[in-house]
Amino acid sequence: MSKQETLPRKTFAIISHPDAGKTTLTEKVLLLGGGIRKAGTVKGKKSGVYATSDWMEIEKQRGISVTSSVMQLEYEGVQINILDTPGHQDFSEDTYRTLTAVDTAVMVIDGTKGIEAQTLKLFKVCKMRGIPILTFINKLDREGKEPLDLLAEIEEVLEMETYAMNWPIGMGKTLKGIYNRSDQSVEVFIEGQEHQVVSLEEAGLRDYETEKLDEDIMLLDEAGNTFSMEKVRDGKMTPVFFGSALSNFGVQGFLEQFVQLAAPPQPRQSSKGEVQPNAPQFSGFIFKIQANMNPKHRDRIAFLRICSGAFERGMDVTLARTGKRIKLAQSHQFFASERETVDTAYAGDIIGIYDSGNYQVGDTLLTGNDVFQYEELPQFPPERFAKVIAKNALKHKHFHKGLHQLVQEGTIQLYRTPYFDDYILGAVGELQYQVFEYRMKNEYNVDIELTYLPHSLARWVVEGEVTDRMTDSRKLLVKDLHERTVILFENDFTYNWFKDKYPEVKLSSGWDMLF
C-alpha cells in the first residue's frame, strides 16, 4: 500500500462574498503548506505577480476569480485538496457545482462587514447539501464589528450554532493578538513582523487587556455553545476562527485545526443508493470542464471527483450516461493551471482527465458491470439573455467550436429558437458575457456580437404541450442544450399571466433541479 493511499483526504472549497479575502486566505494556506514559495496578490498587476489560483488571463487583468481552480498539497500527513471558487455572484453556478465535489466548506467573512448577500446564498447551498462549514472571520487588523456581535449575526442569520476556536485581543490599531482556547496560548500580533505564539503570561498584555480577555472567555464558556464534533459534521455548528489573511495572522492555527476538524470523504447519493468511499468499485463524477487551460495545446480537461475505489492511469471505465467504454490514459493533478501526471488517486481526490468531447458536466465514470449514476448536478436559472452571432461569417467553424466548448464548461447556458435556429445565451449576470466575449476572441480568435433580450426568467416545461399560439415576443419558446423545451419570459407579470391562462402546462424554475 502506497503512502498516498494511506494519507487521510480533506477536500474543501473556500467560499465568500467578493473581496472578503477568500483568495488571499487560499494563498496563505498554500504558502504555509509548502505549496508555493511566494504568495501572489490580486493587486499585483504591475509586478506581474498574481494570485496562484487565478490562472486565467482575464483574472489577472481584473484582479478577480472568474473560474474555480484546484490545488493539492500535503500537510502534516494529510492530503489536502483545495477548490478556490469565484466570489462574484455572476459565477454562482460554477461555485455551486464545485460545492458538490467537496466534503467541507470554509466560509470567509469580512469582519468589517459581517454576513453579505453572496455569503448567505452560498451558505444556504452548503446547508441544503449537508456540507460542514468552518468559518474564518477575516480582516481582524482593521476596525470592524465586535466579535460577539459577529457570532450573534452568524447564529441569527444562518441559523447555526457557533463555537469560537480562538478569540481576538483587540482589533484594528489596538490588535494585540488572538487567544487559542484549546491550549490557552496567544499568537502575538506585531505589524510587519513574524507572529510568535507564546503563553498568556509571556504575551505582555496590559492589565485591562487581560481583564477584558478573561471576561470574554468567561462569557463564552458560560453562555456560549459547547463544542460538538457531531454537530460540526452534521452542519449544525460552525467552528469560528479570527485572523487576518493578508497579514498571515491566525492562518497557521486555522490550518493546524482544519486538518482535525474537516470531514473525510463522505458517502455520495446515486441511482443505486448511497455509495461509500471505501467501496472497492472505482467511481466518480465530473463537476467541471475547462477548455484551453494550456493555450499551446487548446485542450479540454474534465475535473473528476473520485467518490469510491482507486484510480489508476490507463484504466478502462464506463461512461454511465452512454454506456461507452473509455480508457483514461491522460490524467493530471493540478496546482491552478500547473499540472503533473498522476498515476493513482483515491476517494476524495480531484483529478483532471483529458476530454476529447466525450464528457458533460454531471457525468458518472465507473468500473465494473454495476452501472449507476450520481445525483444530477445543479442547473442555475439564468436571469439575462442575449442573442449571439459571429461578426465574421468566415469564422463560422471557430465560432461553433468555441460556443459549444465554453457552454459545455457550464458557466453560461445555450438555447436555440426552433424555427430560425438563433443562438441565445443565458447567464446570471453581465460579467459572464464579458468573460465569454473575451475568451471567444482570445482563445478561438472569434469576434462576437451580442444583442441583449428583454427577457429575465427561464422556465422549463415539465408537463403539457406548448403551441405557437401560446407564445410571442414576450414569451419566447426555445430549446436548451439537452433539447428540453424552455420558455423565456420577459418578467414576472408575463410569467404569472401564462400560468393563469394555461394551467395545464407545468413549469419548473430550475431550482428544483438543484438539489
Secondary structure, 3 states (H helix, E strand, C coil): CCHHHHCCEEEEEEEECCCCCHHHHHHHHHHHCCCCCCCCCCCCCCCCCCCCCCCCHHHHHHCCCCCCEEEEEEECCEEEEEEECCCCHHHHHHHHHHHCCCCEEEEEEECCCECCHHHHHHHHHHHHHCCCEEEEEECCCCCCCCHHHHHHHHHHHHCCEEEECEEEECCHHHCCEEEECCCCEEEECCCCCCCEEEECHHHCCCHHHHHHHHHHHHHHHHHCCCCCHHHHHCCCEEEEEECECCCCECHHHHHHHHHHHCCCCCCEEECCEEECCCCCCCEEEEEEEEECCCCCCCCEEEEEEEEECEEECCCEEEECCCCEEEECCCEEEEECCEEEECCEEECCCEEEEECCCCCCCCCEEECCCCCCCECCCCCCCCCEEEEEEECCHHHHHHHHHHHHHHHHCCCCEEEECCCCCCEEEEECCHHHHHHHHHHHHHHHCCCEEEEECCCCEEEEEEECCCCHHHCECCEEEEEECCCCEEEEECCHHHHHHHHHHCCCCEEECCHHHCC
